[in-house]
């Protein structure tokens, strides 16, 4: 079985994450520019400086294999940096 995406943006979401981030301004519904400081990633030499925050809405598909139907759903994430 293969999975694909119609979009260039990729998200990996987990319930234990403390903050979401994206490099694409087009992902934001709206933005609030500011100085949100530095974030240390798994590569401690590659610090990220956050300049905006607000809300992102992700549209995704849910496939029900029993009924063979696909439903489009939206996921609202905030605070996204």
WOURZI-V890369 format. One record per residue. N is the residue number from 0. RES is the residue in three letters. SS is DSSP state (A for helix, B for strand, O for the rest). PHI is phi in whole degrees, 0 to 359 (NA if undefined). NEAR is the number of other ideal C-beta (glycine too) atoms within 10 Angstrom. Layout:
BEGIN
n: {N:N}
res: {RES:RES}
ss: {SS:SS}
phi: {PHI:PHI}
near: {NEAR:NEAR}
END
This chain:
BEGIN
n: {0:1:2:3:4:5:6:7:8:9:10:11:12:13:14:15:16:17:18:19:20:21:22:23:24:25:26:27:28:29:30:31:32:33:34:35:36:37:38:39:40:41:42:43:44:45:46:47:48:49:50:51:52:53:54:55:56:57:58:59:60:61:62:63:64:65:66:67:68:69:70:71:72:73:74:75:76:77:78:79:80}
res: {UNK:UNK:UNK:UNK:UNK:UNK:UNK:UNK:UNK:UNK:UNK:UNK:UNK:UNK:UNK:UNK:UNK:UNK:UNK:UNK:UNK:UNK:UNK:UNK:UNK:UNK:UNK:UNK:UNK:UNK:UNK:UNK:UNK:UNK:UNK:UNK:UNK:UNK:UNK:UNK:UNK:UNK:UNK:UNK:UNK:UNK:UNK:UNK:UNK:UNK:UNK:UNK:UNK:UNK:UNK:UNK:UNK:UNK:UNK:UNK:UNK:UNK:UNK:UNK:UNK:UNK:UNK:UNK:UNK:UNK:UNK:UNK:UNK:UNK:UNK:UNK:UNK:UNK:UNK:UNK:UNK}
ss: {O:O:O:O:O:O:O:O:O:O:O:O:O:O:O:O:O:O:O:B:O:O:O:O:A:A:A:B:B:B:B:B:B:O:O:O:O:B:B:O:O:O:O:O:O:O:O:B:B:O:O:B:B:B:B:B:B:B:B:B:B:B:B:B:O:O:O:O:B:B:B:B:B:B:B:B:B:B:B:B:O}
phi: {NA:239:240:219:226:274:247:282:285:237:231:239:245:218:289:266:285:268:204:263:212:213:262:257:299:293:287:279:290:208:226:238:287:181:256:257:83:257:238:268:261:297:263:298:270:245:285:247:260:265:243:208:208:160:246:235:246:252:267:217:251:243:255:259:288:290:263:51:230:240:243:267:230:242:242:258:246:205:290:250:254}
near: {2:3:4:4:9:6:10:7:12:7:14:6:9:6:4:4:10:5:11:18:16:17:7:9:9:8:18:16:12:8:15:12:9:11:8:17:10:9:14:10:10:5:8:7:6:9:11:15:10:15:13:16:18:15:15:22:12:17:10:12:9:9:9:9:6:5:8:7:9:9:10:8:9:8:11:10:17:11:13:20:17}
END
